[in-house]
Amino acid sequence: MNIEDLQMRLRQFAIERNWQPYQTPKNLAMAMVVEAAELVEIFQWLTPEQSQQIQTDPAKHQHLGEEIADVMLYLLQIADHTGVDISAALERKLLLNAIKHPAASAS
């Protein structure tokens, strides 16, 4: 996945539809939360076991992929509009998480 290419494609998509005035970080974050809620809705009444088997239902699995993509596309746009380097932010966060949550020691 080429993040910069995806962000450029999203910018072009917005330009072609005159959406730039509406694509502020605040609006994009709010839209992402709506999409995240749609993602959560897929799992809402499933048992933990059913949620782990969602890939066995092709229609549900496709819907899941679409909602994950929606959330990811908004995240890419938020980062683009705010100048966040996603790769650097991810690496930093993984390092911080490793410090905060050290590996369990072997017994």
The first five atom37 places (N, CA, C, CB, O) and aatype in JSON, in Angstrom:
{
  "aatype": [12, 2, 9, 6, 3, 10, 5, 12, 1, 10, 1, 5, 13, 0, 9, 6, 1, 2, 17, 5, 14, 18, 5, 16, 14, 11, 2, 10, 0, 12, 0, 12, 19, 19, 6, 0, 0, 6, 10, 19, 6, 9, 13, 5, 17, 10, 16, 14, 6, 5, 15, 5, 5, 9, 5, 16, 3, 14, 0, 11, 8, 5, 8, 10, 7, 6, 6, 9, 0, 3, 19, 12, 10, 18, 10, 10, 5, 9, 0, 3, 8, 16, 7, 19, 3, 9, 15, 0, 0, 10, 6, 1, 11, 10, 10, 10, 2, 0, 9, 11, 8, 14, 0, 0, 15, 0, 15],
  "atom_mask": [
    [1, 1, 1, 1, 1],
    [1, 1, 1, 1, 1],
    [1, 1, 1, 1, 1],
    [1, 1, 1, 1, 1],
    [1, 1, 1, 1, 1],
    [1, 1, 1, 1, 1],
    [1, 1, 1, 1, 1],
    [1, 1, 1, 1, 1],
    [1, 1, 1, 1, 1],
    [1, 1, 1, 1, 1],
    [1, 1, 1, 1, 1],
    [1, 1, 1, 1, 1],
    [1, 1, 1, 1, 1],
    [1, 1, 1, 1, 1],
    [1, 1, 1, 1, 1],
    [1, 1, 1, 1, 1],
    [1, 1, 1, 1, 1],
    [1, 1, 1, 1, 1],
    [1, 1, 1, 1, 1],
    [1, 1, 1, 1, 1],
    [1, 1, 1, 1, 1],
    [1, 1, 1, 1, 1],
    [1, 1, 1, 1, 1],
    [1, 1, 1, 1, 1],
    [1, 1, 1, 1, 1],
    [1, 1, 1, 1, 1],
    [1, 1, 1, 1, 1],
    [1, 1, 1, 1, 1],
    [1, 1, 1, 1, 1],
    [1, 1, 1, 1, 1],
    [1, 1, 1, 1, 1],
    [1, 1, 1, 1, 1],
    [1, 1, 1, 1, 1],
    [1, 1, 1, 1, 1],
    [1, 1, 1, 1, 1],
    [1, 1, 1, 1, 1],
    [1, 1, 1, 1, 1],
    [1, 1, 1, 1, 1],
    [1, 1, 1, 1, 1],
    [1, 1, 1, 1, 1],
    [1, 1, 1, 1, 1],
    [1, 1, 1, 1, 1],
    [1, 1, 1, 1, 1],
    [1, 1, 1, 1, 1],
    [1, 1, 1, 1, 1],
    [1, 1, 1, 1, 1],
    [1, 1, 1, 1, 1],
    [1, 1, 1, 1, 1],
    [1, 1, 1, 1, 1],
    [1, 1, 1, 1, 1],
    [1, 1, 1, 1, 1],
    [1, 1, 1, 1, 1],
    [1, 1, 1, 1, 1],
    [1, 1, 1, 1, 1],
    [1, 1, 1, 1, 1],
    [1, 1, 1, 1, 1],
    [1, 1, 1, 1, 1],
    [1, 1, 1, 1, 1],
    [1, 1, 1, 1, 1],
    [1, 1, 1, 1, 1],
    [1, 1, 1, 1, 1],
    [1, 1, 1, 1, 1],
    [1, 1, 1, 1, 1],
    [1, 1, 1, 1, 1],
    [1, 1, 1, 0, 1],
    [1, 1, 1, 1, 1],
    [1, 1, 1, 1, 1],
    [1, 1, 1, 1, 1],
    [1, 1, 1, 1, 1],
    [1, 1, 1, 1, 1],
    [1, 1, 1, 1, 1],
    [1, 1, 1, 1, 1],
    [1, 1, 1, 1, 1],
    [1, 1, 1, 1, 1],
    [1, 1, 1, 1, 1],
    [1, 1, 1, 1, 1],
    [1, 1, 1, 1, 1],
    [1, 1, 1, 1, 1],
    [1, 1, 1, 1, 1],
    [1, 1, 1, 1, 1],
    [1, 1, 1, 1, 1],
    [1, 1, 1, 1, 1],
    [1, 1, 1, 0, 1],
    [1, 1, 1, 1, 1],
    [1, 1, 1, 1, 1],
    [1, 1, 1, 1, 1],
    [1, 1, 1, 1, 1],
    [1, 1, 1, 1, 1],
    [1, 1, 1, 1, 1],
    [1, 1, 1, 1, 1],
    [1, 1, 1, 1, 1],
    [1, 1, 1, 1, 1],
    [1, 1, 1, 1, 1],
    [1, 1, 1, 1, 1],
    [1, 1, 1, 1, 1],
    [1, 1, 1, 1, 1],
    [1, 1, 1, 1, 1],
    [1, 1, 1, 1, 1],
    [1, 1, 1, 1, 1],
    [1, 1, 1, 1, 1],
    [1, 1, 1, 1, 1],
    [1, 1, 1, 1, 1],
    [1, 1, 1, 1, 1],
    [1, 1, 1, 1, 1],
    [1, 1, 1, 1, 1],
    [1, 1, 1, 1, 1],
    [1, 1, 1, 1, 1]
  ],
  "atom_positions": [
    [[0.85, -1.17, 0.0], [0.0, 0.0, 0.0], [0.9, 1.24, 0.0], [-0.97, -0.01, 1.22], [1.77, 1.39, 0.86]],
    [[0.68, 2.1, -0.96], [1.43, 3.34, -1.05], [0.57, 4.47, -0.49], [1.86, 3.64, -2.54], [-0.36, 4.95, -1.14]],
    [[0.89, 4.88, 0.73], [0.07, 5.87, 1.43], [0.01, 7.19, 0.66], [0.62, 6.11, 2.83], [-1.06, 7.77, 0.49]],
    [[1.16, 7.66, 0.19], [1.19, 8.95, -0.51], [0.34, 8.9, -1.78], [2.64, 9.33, -0.86], [-0.34, 9.87, -2.11]],
    [[0.39, 7.79, -2.5], [-0.42, 7.64, -3.71], [-1.9, 7.65, -3.37], [-0.06, 6.33, -4.45], [-2.69, 8.3, -4.05]],
    [[-2.28, 6.94, -2.31], [-3.69, 6.94, -1.89], [-4.15, 8.34, -1.5], [-3.89, 5.98, -0.72], [-5.25, 8.76, -1.86]],
    [[-3.31, 9.07, -0.78], [-3.67, 10.42, -0.38], [-3.83, 11.33, -1.59], [-2.63, 11.0, 0.58], [-4.73, 12.16, -1.64]],
    [[-2.94, 11.18, -2.58], [-3.04, 11.97, -3.8], [-4.34, 11.64, -4.54], [-1.83, 11.72, -4.71], [-5.02, 12.54, -5.04]],
    [[-4.68, 10.36, -4.61], [-5.93, 9.96, -5.28], [-7.14, 10.5, -4.55], [-6.01, 8.43, -5.36], [-8.11, 10.92, -5.18]],
    [[-7.1, 10.51, -3.23], [-8.21, 11.06, -2.45], [-8.33, 12.57, -2.65], [-8.02, 10.75, -0.96], [-9.44, 13.09, -2.76]],
    [[-7.19, 13.27, -2.71], [-7.22, 14.72, -2.99], [-7.86, 14.98, -4.35], [-5.8, 15.32, -2.96], [-8.72, 15.86, -4.48]],
    [[-7.44, 14.2, -5.36], [-7.99, 14.37, -6.71], [-9.48, 14.06, -6.74], [-7.25, 13.48, -7.71], [-10.24, 14.78, -7.39]],
    [[-9.89, 13.03, -6.06], [-11.3, 12.65, -5.97], [-12.11, 13.82, -5.41], [-11.48, 11.38, -5.09], [-13.18, 14.15, -5.93]],
    [[-11.61, 14.44, -4.34], [-12.3, 15.57, -3.72], [-12.33, 16.78, -4.65], [-11.61, 15.94, -2.39], [-13.35, 17.46, -4.74]],
    [[-11.23, 17.04, -5.33], [-11.17, 18.18, -6.27], [-12.23, 18.01, -7.36], [-9.76, 18.3, -6.9], [-12.94, 18.96, -7.7]],
    [[-12.32, 16.82, -7.91], [-13.27, 16.55, -9.0], [-14.72, 16.72, -8.58], [-13.06, 15.15, -9.53], [-15.59, 16.87, -9.43]],
    [[-14.99, 16.71, -7.29], [-16.35, 16.83, -6.77], [-16.56, 18.14, -5.99], [-16.67, 15.65, -5.88], [-17.62, 18.35, -5.4]],
    [[-15.55, 19.0, -6.01], [-15.6, 20.28, -5.27], [-15.9, 20.08, -3.79], [-16.67, 21.19, -5.89], [-16.67, 20.83, -3.2]],
    [[-15.28, 19.06, -3.2], [-15.49, 18.76, -1.79], [-14.48, 19.42, -0.88], [-15.46, 17.29, -1.57], [-14.64, 19.36, 0.34]],
    [[-13.44, 20.05, -1.41], [-12.36, 20.59, -0.57], [-12.86, 21.5, 0.54], [-11.38, 21.34, -1.42], [-12.34, 21.41, 1.66]],
    [[-13.85, 22.39, 0.3], [-14.27, 23.28, 1.41], [-14.81, 22.52, 2.62], [-15.32, 24.24, 0.92], [-14.79, 23.03, 3.74]],
    [[-15.29, 21.33, 2.4], [-15.92, 20.56, 3.47], [-14.95, 19.6, 4.15], [-17.1, 19.79, 2.93], [-15.24, 19.06, 5.22]],
    [[-13.81, 19.39, 3.53], [-12.88, 18.39, 4.06], [-11.87, 19.01, 5.03], [-12.14, 17.71, 2.9], [-10.67, 19.02, 4.79]],
    [[-12.41, 19.52, 6.11], [-11.57, 20.04, 7.19], [-11.22, 18.87, 8.11], [-12.29, 21.19, 7.98], [-11.92, 17.86, 8.12]],
    [[-10.15, 18.98, 8.88], [-9.83, 17.89, 9.81], [-11.0, 17.54, 10.73], [-8.63, 18.27, 10.65], [-11.25, 16.37, 11.0]],
    [[-11.72, 18.55, 11.21], [-12.87, 18.3, 12.09], [-13.94, 17.5, 11.38], [-13.46, 19.62, 12.6], [-14.44, 16.51, 11.92]],
    [[-14.31, 17.91, 10.18], [-15.35, 17.2, 9.44], [-14.92, 15.79, 9.07], [-15.72, 17.97, 8.19], [-15.72, 14.85, 9.14]],
    [[-13.67, 15.64, 8.68], [-13.17, 14.31, 8.33], [-13.16, 13.39, 9.54], [-11.76, 14.42, 7.74], [-13.49, 12.21, 9.43]],
    [[-12.78, 13.92, 10.7], [-12.78, 13.11, 11.92], [-14.2, 12.69, 12.3], [-12.13, 13.89, 13.09], [-14.43, 11.55, 12.7]],
    [[-15.13, 13.61, 12.16], [-16.53, 13.28, 12.47], [-17.05, 12.21, 11.5], [-17.42, 14.54, 12.4], [-17.73, 11.28, 11.93]],
    [[-16.74, 12.34, 10.22], [-17.17, 11.35, 9.24], [-16.54, 9.99, 9.52], [-16.82, 11.82, 7.82], [-17.18, 8.95, 9.35]],
    [[-15.27, 10.0, 9.95], [-14.59, 8.75, 10.27], [-15.28, 8.04, 11.44], [-13.11, 9.01, 10.61], [-15.41, 6.82, 11.43]],
    [[-15.72, 8.8, 12.44], [-16.41, 8.21, 13.58], [-17.73, 7.58, 13.14], [-16.66, 9.28, 14.67], [-18.1, 6.51, 13.64]],
    [[-18.43, 8.21, 12.23], [-19.67, 7.63, 11.7], [-19.36, 6.3, 11.02], [-20.36, 8.61, 10.7], [-20.07, 5.31, 11.23]],
    [[-18.31, 6.27, 10.21], [-17.92, 5.03, 9.54], [-17.47, 3.98, 10.55], [-16.81, 5.3, 8.52], [-17.76, 2.79, 10.38]],
    [[-16.77, 4.4, 11.59], [-16.36, 3.45, 12.64], [-17.58, 2.84, 13.33], [-15.46, 4.15, 13.68], [-17.58, 1.66, 13.68]],
    [[-18.62, 3.65, 13.52], [-19.86, 3.13, 14.11], [-20.49, 2.09, 13.19], [-20.86, 4.28, 14.38], [-21.02, 1.09, 13.66]],
    [[-20.42, 2.32, 11.88], [-20.95, 1.33, 10.94], [-20.12, 0.04, 10.99], [-20.95, 1.91, 9.5], [-20.67, -1.05, 10.83]],
    [[-18.84, 0.17, 11.22], [-17.98, -1.0, 11.4], [-18.38, -1.77, 12.66], [-16.48, -0.58, 11.48], [-18.51, -3.0, 12.63]],
    [[-18.57, -1.07, 13.74], [-18.97, -1.69, 15.0], [-20.34, -2.37, 14.86], [-19.01, -0.65, 16.14], [-20.57, -3.43, 15.45]],
    [[-21.23, -1.76, 14.09], [-22.58, -2.29, 13.92], [-22.55, -3.72, 13.35], [-23.39, -1.38, 13.01], [-23.42, -4.53, 13.68]],
    [[-21.58, -4.02, 12.52], [-21.48, -5.36, 11.94], [-21.35, -6.41, 13.05], [-20.28, -5.45, 10.98], [-21.88, -7.51, 12.92]],
    [[-20.65, -6.07, 14.11], [-20.38, -7.01, 15.21], [-21.35, -6.88, 16.38], [-18.97, -6.82, 15.7], [-21.28, -7.65, 17.33]],
    [[-22.23, -5.91, 16.32], [-23.02, -5.5, 17.48], [-23.66, -6.64, 18.25], [-24.07, -4.57, 17.04], [-23.53, -6.69, 19.48]],
    [[-24.34, -7.54, 17.62], [-25.07, -8.58, 18.36], [-24.47, -9.97, 18.17], [-26.53, -8.59, 17.92], [-25.11, -10.97, 18.47]],
    [[-23.25, -10.01, 17.67], [-22.59, -11.3, 17.51], [-21.92, -11.72, 18.81], [-21.56, -11.24, 16.38], [-21.48, -10.88, 19.6]],
    [[-21.84, -13.01, 19.02], [-21.05, -13.51, 20.13], [-19.57, -13.35, 19.75], [-21.4, -15.01, 20.47], [-19.26, -13.16, 18.57]],
    [[-18.66, -13.42, 20.72], [-17.25, -13.37, 20.36], [-16.87, -14.43, 19.33], [-16.39, -13.54, 21.62], [-16.09, -14.18, 18.41]],
    [[-17.44, -15.62, 19.49], [-17.14, -16.71, 18.56], [-17.66, -16.4, 17.16], [-17.75, -18.03, 19.06], [-16.97, -16.65, 16.17]],
    [[-18.86, -15.86, 17.07], [-19.42, -15.5, 15.75], [-18.58, -14.41, 15.09], [-20.87, -15.03, 15.9], [-18.38, -14.42, 13.88]],
    [[-18.11, -13.47, 15.89], [-17.3, -12.39, 15.32], [-16.0, -12.92, 14.73], [-17.0, -11.33, 16.38], [-15.48, -12.36, 13.76]],
    [[-15.47, -13.98, 15.32], [-14.23, -14.57, 14.82], [-14.44, -15.4, 13.56], [-13.59, -15.43, 15.9], [-13.48, -15.78, 12.89]],
    [[-15.68, -15.69, 13.24], [-16.0, -16.5, 12.07], [-16.64, -15.7, 10.94], [-16.92, -17.63, 12.46], [-17.17, -16.29, 10.0]],
    [[-16.59, -14.39, 11.01], [-17.29, -13.56, 10.02], [-16.82, -13.81, 8.59], [-17.11, -12.1, 10.37], [-17.58, -13.62, 7.64]],
    [[-15.57, -14.23, 8.43], [-15.05, -14.48, 7.1], [-15.73, -15.66, 6.41], [-13.57, -14.71, 7.17], [-15.56, -15.85, 5.21]],
    [[-16.49, -16.46, 7.15], [-17.17, -17.59, 6.54], [-18.44, -17.19, 5.8], [-17.51, -18.63, 7.59], [-18.99, -17.98, 5.04]],
    [[-18.9, -15.97, 6.01], [-20.08, -15.44, 5.3], [-19.58, -14.42, 4.29], [-21.14, -14.8, 6.3], [-19.21, -13.31, 4.68]],
    [[-19.55, -14.76, 3.01], [-18.97, -13.86, 2.01], [-19.6, -12.46, 1.98], [-19.11, -14.47, 0.66], [-18.87, -11.48, 1.82]],
    [[-20.89, -12.35, 2.14], [-21.55, -11.04, 2.1], [-21.13, -10.19, 3.3], [-23.08, -11.2, 2.07], [-20.81, -9.01, 3.16]],
    [[-21.14, -10.79, 4.49], [-20.73, -10.06, 5.69], [-19.25, -9.69, 5.62], [-21.01, -10.9, 6.95], [-18.85, -8.6, 6.03]],
    [[-18.45, -10.6, 5.11], [-17.01, -10.34, 5.0], [-16.75, -9.19, 4.04], [-16.27, -11.61, 4.55], [-15.89, -8.35, 4.31]],
    [[-17.46, -9.15, 2.92], [-17.31, -8.05, 1.98], [-17.73, -6.73, 2.61], [-18.13, -8.31, 0.7], [-17.05, -5.71, 2.47]],
    [[-18.87, -6.75, 3.31], [-19.34, -5.54, 4.0], [-18.31, -5.06, 5.02], [-20.69, -5.81, 4.69], [-18.05, -3.86, 5.13]],
    [[-17.73, -5.99, 5.77], [-16.69, -5.66, 6.74], [-15.53, -4.95, 6.05], [-16.2, -6.93, 7.46], [-15.06, -3.92, 6.53]],
    [[-15.08, -5.5, 4.94], [-13.98, -4.88, 4.2], [-14.31, -3.48, 3.74], [0.0, 0.0, 0.0], [-13.45, -2.59, 3.77]],
    [[-15.54, -3.26, 3.31], [-15.95, -1.93, 2.86], [-15.93, -0.93, 4.0], [-17.35, -1.98, 2.24], [-15.5, 0.21, 3.83]],
    [[-16.4, -1.34, 5.17], [-16.41, -0.43, 6.32], [-14.99, -0.16, 6.83], [-17.28, -1.0, 7.45], [-14.68, 0.97, 7.21]],
    [[-14.14, -1.17, 6.83], [-12.74, -0.96, 7.2], [-12.1, 0.03, 6.24], [-11.96, -2.3, 7.21], [-11.36, 0.92, 6.66]],
    [[-12.38, -0.13, 4.95], [-11.83, 0.78, 3.94], [-12.32, 2.21, 4.17], [-12.21, 0.32, 2.53], [-11.54, 3.15, 4.06]],
    [[-13.6, 2.38, 4.48], [-14.13, 3.72, 4.74], [-13.38, 4.4, 5.88], [-15.62, 3.65, 5.06], [-12.99, 5.56, 5.77]],
    [[-13.19, 3.67, 6.98], [-12.47, 4.23, 8.13], [-11.04, 4.59, 7.72], [-12.46, 3.23, 9.32], [-10.55, 5.67, 8.05]],
    [[-10.38, 3.69, 7.01], [-8.99, 3.92, 6.59], [-8.88, 5.12, 5.65], [-8.43, 2.67, 5.91], [-7.94, 5.91, 5.77]],
    [[-9.81, 5.25, 4.73], [-9.77, 6.38, 3.8], [-9.89, 7.71, 4.54], [-10.88, 6.26, 2.75], [-9.2, 8.68, 4.22]],
    [[-10.77, 7.76, 5.53], [-10.89, 8.99, 6.32], [-9.62, 9.24, 7.14], [-12.11, 8.92, 7.25], [-9.18, 10.39, 7.25]],
    [[-9.03, 8.2, 7.7], [-7.78, 8.38, 8.44], [-6.68, 8.93, 7.54], [-7.33, 7.04, 9.06], [-5.92, 9.82, 7.94]],
    [[-6.59, 8.4, 6.32], [-5.6, 8.91, 5.37], [-5.82, 10.38, 5.06], [-5.65, 8.1, 4.08], [-4.87, 11.15, 4.95]],
    [[-7.08, 10.77, 4.92], [-7.37, 12.16, 4.62], [-7.08, 13.08, 5.8], [-8.83, 12.3, 4.2], [-6.57, 14.19, 5.63]],
    [[-7.4, 12.62, 7.0], [-7.1, 13.43, 8.19], [-5.59, 13.66, 8.28], [-7.63, 12.73, 9.48], [-5.15, 14.79, 8.51]],
    [[-4.83, 12.61, 8.11], [-3.37, 12.74, 8.16], [-2.87, 13.67, 7.07], [-2.7, 11.36, 8.02], [-2.0, 14.51, 7.32]],
    [[-3.41, 13.55, 5.88], [-3.0, 14.39, 4.76], [-3.3, 15.86, 5.04], [-3.7, 13.95, 3.48], [-2.45, 16.72, 4.8]],
    [[-4.47, 16.15, 5.54], [-4.89, 17.54, 5.79], [-4.17, 18.17, 6.98], [-6.38, 17.59, 6.02], [-4.16, 19.39, 7.13]],
    [[-3.59, 17.34, 7.84], [-2.91, 17.87, 9.03], [-1.4, 17.69, 8.98], [-3.46, 17.21, 10.27], [-0.7, 18.07, 9.92]],
    [[-0.9, 17.12, 7.9], [0.55, 16.95, 7.76], [1.17, 15.89, 8.64], [0.0, 0.0, 0.0], [2.35, 15.96, 8.97]],
    [[0.38, 14.9, 9.03], [0.92, 13.8, 9.84], [1.51, 12.75, 8.91], [-0.2, 13.18, 10.76], [0.85, 12.29, 7.98]],
    [[2.75, 12.37, 9.17], [3.4, 11.29, 8.44], [2.95, 9.98, 9.09], [4.98, 11.45, 8.47], [3.4, 9.63, 10.18]],
    [[2.07, 9.27, 8.41], [1.46, 8.08, 8.99], [2.51, 7.02, 9.33], [0.43, 7.5, 8.04], [2.47, 6.44, 10.41]],
    [[3.45, 6.78, 8.43], [4.48, 5.76, 8.69], [5.28, 6.1, 9.93], [5.42, 5.62, 7.48], [5.52, 5.23, 10.77]],
    [[5.7, 7.34, 10.05], [6.47, 7.76, 11.22], [5.63, 7.68, 12.49], [7.01, 9.2, 11.03], [6.12, 7.26, 13.54]],
    [[4.37, 8.09, 12.4], [3.49, 8.05, 13.58], [3.27, 6.61, 14.04], [2.13, 8.71, 13.26], [3.25, 6.33, 15.24]],
    [[3.1, 5.69, 13.09], [2.91, 4.29, 13.44], [4.15, 3.7, 14.1], [2.56, 3.47, 12.21], [4.05, 3.0, 15.11]],
    [[5.32, 3.99, 13.53], [6.56, 3.47, 14.12], [6.76, 3.99, 15.53], [7.77, 3.85, 13.25], [7.12, 3.23, 16.43]],
    [[6.52, 5.29, 15.72], [6.67, 5.89, 17.05], [5.69, 5.25, 18.04], [6.44, 7.41, 16.99], [6.06, 4.93, 19.17]],
    [[4.45, 5.06, 17.61], [3.44, 4.5, 18.51], [3.75, 3.05, 18.86], [2.05, 4.59, 17.88], [3.55, 2.63, 20.01]],
    [[4.24, 2.27, 17.9], [4.63, 0.89, 18.2], [5.75, 0.86, 19.23], [5.07, 0.16, 16.92], [5.73, 0.03, 20.14]],
    [[6.71, 1.76, 19.11], [7.81, 1.84, 20.07], [7.29, 2.23, 21.45], [8.86, 2.84, 19.59], [7.66, 1.62, 22.45]],
    [[6.43, 3.25, 21.5], [5.87, 3.68, 22.78], [5.05, 2.56, 23.43], [5.0, 4.93, 22.59], [5.11, 2.36, 24.64]],
    [[4.28, 1.82, 22.61], [3.48, 0.72, 23.15], [4.37, -0.39, 23.71], [2.56, 0.14, 22.05], [4.05, -0.98, 24.74]],
    [[5.49, -0.66, 23.05], [6.41, -1.69, 23.53], [7.01, -1.29, 24.87], [7.51, -1.94, 22.51], [7.25, -2.14, 25.73]],
    [[7.27, 0.0, 25.05], [7.8, 0.49, 26.32], [6.73, 0.42, 27.41], [8.33, 1.94, 26.17], [6.98, -0.03, 28.53]],
    [[5.54, 0.88, 27.06], [4.43, 0.92, 28.02], [3.96, -0.48, 28.4], [3.26, 1.72, 27.44], [3.57, -0.72, 29.55]],
    [[3.99, -1.39, 27.45], [3.47, -2.75, 27.67], [4.56, -3.76, 27.29], [2.15, -2.99, 26.82], [4.51, -4.35, 26.21]],
    [[5.53, -3.96, 28.16], [6.62, -4.9, 27.84], [6.09, -6.32, 27.66], [7.7, -4.88, 28.95], [5.04, -6.69, 28.19]],
    [[6.84, -7.09, 26.9], [6.47, -8.49, 26.65], [6.42, -9.26, 27.97], [7.47, -9.15, 25.67], [7.18, -8.99, 28.9]],
    [[5.52, -10.19, 28.03], [5.4, -11.03, 29.22], [6.65, -11.9, 29.31], [4.09, -11.92, 29.18], [7.14, -12.4, 28.3]],
    [[7.16, -12.06, 30.51], [8.36, -12.9, 30.68], [7.94, -14.36, 30.59], [9.07, -12.61, 32.04], [6.87, -14.75, 31.04]],
    [[8.82, -15.15, 30.01], [8.57, -16.59, 29.88], [8.67, -17.26, 31.24], [9.56, -17.24, 28.88], [9.57, -16.96, 32.03]],
    [[7.74, -18.17, 31.51], [7.75, -18.87, 32.81], [8.56, -20.11, 32.75], [6.35, -19.22, 33.25], [8.68, -20.82, 33.75]]
  ]
}
